[in-house]
Amino acid sequence: MDERALDDAVRHERNGRVHPEQRLALSKLYPDPLHGLHREKSKPIVDHFTVLSRIPIFELIVDYFNSKTAADETLSETIRAINRVHHEDESRHIAFGCQLVRVLFERMKEVCTPEEVQAACRYVDRYITASLHGMYSVDVYREAGIPDPAGFRRRL
């Protein structure tokens, strides 16, 4: 992928963010755990790596739920089939995204200092943590009346 295509993808991802700073859950607005996840201005290759790392990470998280739903025999076969097909479709996107991230990581290691590489990796780690925390909200569990919401989150 050429540099211009990468720049366009990064710009689209930043500007095309679908969710606002807050998300709707039950009757209240809860803070988005990804809001405020910033990093320092850096070289274009670092921007490409960090932004394009987020796509397969998101797809992997969603694919986990597609796989679980596809195998859940308590659901109708139609719902299971939709999730099974979505899982099969996403697996190609995930494979491509992971290969692209590997190439970008290797290129980043060639042109960046070890500190810049470490900073980019720390950002991706924080993105993963924030994304997973966003899937399991103690505040939402509390509002839903689930006893011991923190314990419930740990068990999930």
C-alpha positions as CSV (number, residue, x, y, z in Angstrom):
1,M,0.0,0.0,0.0
2,D,1.5,3.4,-0.9
3,E,2.0,6.3,1.5
4,R,-0.9,8.3,0.0
5,A,-3.3,5.4,0.4
6,L,-2.2,5.0,4.0
7,D,-2.6,8.7,4.6
8,D,-6.2,8.6,3.2
9,A,-7.0,5.6,5.3
10,V,-5.7,7.3,8.5
11,R,-7.6,10.5,7.7
12,H,-10.8,8.6,6.9
13,E,-10.5,6.6,10.2
14,R,-10.0,9.7,12.3
15,N,-12.8,11.7,10.6
16,G,-15.2,8.8,10.1
17,R,-15.5,7.9,13.8
18,V,-19.0,6.6,14.1
19,H,-19.5,7.0,17.8
20,P,-19.6,10.3,19.6
21,E,-17.7,11.1,22.8
22,Q,-20.5,9.5,24.7
23,R,-22.5,6.4,24.0
24,L,-26.1,5.5,24.9
25,A,-26.5,2.6,27.3
26,L,-29.9,2.0,29.0
27,S,-31.3,5.3,30.1
28,K,-28.0,7.3,30.6
29,L,-25.0,8.5,28.6
30,Y,-21.8,6.9,29.8
31,P,-18.3,8.1,28.9
32,D,-16.6,6.4,25.9
33,P,-13.5,4.7,27.3
34,L,-11.7,5.5,24.0
35,H,-12.3,9.2,24.3
36,G,-9.2,10.9,25.5
37,L,-6.9,8.2,24.3
38,H,-4.3,10.4,22.8
39,R,-0.7,10.2,21.8
40,E,2.0,12.6,20.9
41,K,2.4,14.0,17.4
42,S,4.8,11.6,15.6
43,K,6.1,10.5,12.3
44,P,3.6,9.5,9.6
45,I,4.7,5.8,9.8
46,V,3.8,5.8,13.5
47,D,0.4,7.4,12.7
48,H,-0.2,4.7,10.1
49,F,0.8,1.9,12.5
50,T,-1.3,3.1,15.4
51,V,-4.4,4.0,13.4
52,L,-4.4,0.9,11.2
53,S,-3.7,-1.3,14.2
54,R,-7.0,-0.3,15.7
55,I,-9.0,-1.8,12.8
56,P,-8.0,-5.5,13.2
57,I,-8.2,-5.1,17.0
58,F,-11.8,-4.0,16.7
59,E,-12.6,-6.7,14.2
60,L,-11.0,-9.4,16.5
61,I,-13.2,-8.2,19.4
62,V,-16.3,-8.3,17.3
63,D,-15.4,-11.6,15.7
64,Y,-15.1,-13.1,19.2
65,F,-18.8,-12.3,19.8
66,N,-19.8,-13.5,16.3
67,S,-18.1,-16.8,17.0
68,K,-19.8,-17.2,20.4
69,T,-23.2,-16.2,19.0
70,A,-22.8,-18.6,16.0
71,A,-22.2,-21.5,18.4
72,D,-25.0,-20.6,20.9
73,E,-27.6,-23.3,20.5
74,T,-30.1,-21.3,22.5
75,L,-30.4,-18.9,19.6
76,S,-32.4,-19.4,16.4
77,E,-30.6,-21.0,13.5
78,T,-31.1,-17.8,11.5
79,I,-29.3,-15.7,14.0
80,R,-26.6,-18.3,14.4
81,A,-26.2,-18.5,10.6
82,I,-25.9,-14.7,10.2
83,N,-23.1,-14.7,12.8
84,R,-21.4,-17.7,11.3
85,V,-21.3,-16.0,7.9
86,H,-20.1,-12.7,9.4
87,H,-17.3,-14.6,11.2
88,E,-16.2,-16.2,7.9
89,D,-16.3,-12.8,6.2
90,E,-14.4,-11.0,9.0
91,S,-11.7,-13.6,9.1
92,R,-10.4,-12.4,5.7
93,H,-10.4,-8.8,6.9
94,I,-8.6,-9.7,10.1
95,A,-6.0,-11.7,8.2
96,F,-5.3,-8.8,5.9
97,G,-5.3,-6.2,8.7
98,C,-2.8,-8.3,10.8
99,Q,-0.5,-8.7,7.8
100,L,-0.6,-4.9,7.1
101,V,0.1,-4.1,10.7
102,R,3.1,-6.5,10.7
103,V,4.5,-4.7,7.6
104,L,3.9,-1.3,9.2
105,F,5.5,-2.4,12.4
106,E,8.7,-3.6,10.6
107,R,8.8,-0.4,8.6
108,M,8.4,1.6,11.8
109,K,11.2,-0.2,13.5
110,E,13.5,0.7,10.6
111,V,12.9,4.4,10.6
112,C,12.0,5.2,14.2
113,T,13.9,5.3,17.5
114,P,13.3,2.5,20.0
115,E,11.5,5.0,22.2
116,E,9.1,5.9,19.4
117,V,8.4,2.3,18.7
118,Q,7.8,1.7,22.4
119,A,5.5,4.7,22.6
120,A,3.4,3.4,19.6
121,C,3.2,0.0,21.2
122,R,2.1,1.4,24.5
123,Y,-0.7,3.4,22.7
124,V,-1.9,0.2,21.0
125,D,-1.9,-1.6,24.4
126,R,-3.9,1.2,25.9
127,Y,-6.3,1.1,22.9
128,I,-6.9,-2.7,23.5
129,T,-7.5,-2.2,27.2
130,A,-9.9,0.7,26.6
131,S,-11.8,-1.2,23.9
132,L,-12.2,-4.2,26.2
133,H,-13.3,-2.1,29.1
134,G,-15.9,-0.5,26.9
135,M,-17.5,-3.8,26.4
136,Y,-18.0,-4.5,30.1
137,S,-19.4,-1.5,32.0
138,V,-19.8,-1.6,35.7
139,D,-22.0,1.5,35.6
140,V,-24.3,-0.1,33.1
141,Y,-24.5,-3.3,35.2
142,R,-25.2,-1.2,38.3
143,E,-28.1,0.7,36.5
144,A,-29.5,-2.7,35.2
145,G,-29.7,-3.8,38.9
146,I,-27.1,-6.5,38.7
147,P,-25.8,-7.2,42.2
148,D,-22.0,-6.7,42.7
149,P,-21.4,-5.2,39.3
150,A,-17.6,-5.2,39.7
151,G,-17.7,-8.9,40.5
152,F,-20.0,-9.6,37.6
153,R,-17.5,-7.8,35.3
154,R,-14.6,-9.8,36.6
155,R,-16.5,-13.1,36.0
156,L,-17.2,-12.1,32.4
